[in-house]
Amino acid sequence: MPLSIRLTEDEEARLTALAERTGRSKTFYVRQAIEAYLEDLEEQYWADEAVREWEASGKRSRPAQQLWDELGV
């Protein structure tokens, strides 16, 4: 699926230099960057949602060390 993005002159120059230096396409590196960043974003939003659900549930939290001690970790 095609997608248009605007890069700064510096970003374009860096991407072009990387592609030329490695013999890979600029598209290859843009796709790698998006994939890596999406994974981070998905994890961050999942964690944020988990915290919101926990807080909304009214359950009490406790220090991690206390939980680990109870689990024998």
Contacts in CASP RR format, 6 or more apart in sequence:
PFRMAT RR
TARGET T0000
AUTHOR 0000-0000-0000
METHOD contacts of the structure
MODEL  1
MPLSIRLTEDEEARLTALAERTGRSKTFYVRQAIEAYLEDLEEQYWADEA
VREWEASGKRSRPAQQLWDELGV
5 30 0 8 1.000
7 15 0 8 1.000
15 26 0 8 1.000
15 29 0 8 1.000
15 30 0 8 1.000
16 26 0 8 1.000
18 24 0 8 1.000
18 29 0 8 1.000
19 25 0 8 1.000
19 26 0 8 1.000
19 28 0 8 1.000
19 29 0 8 1.000
54 61 0 8 1.000
END
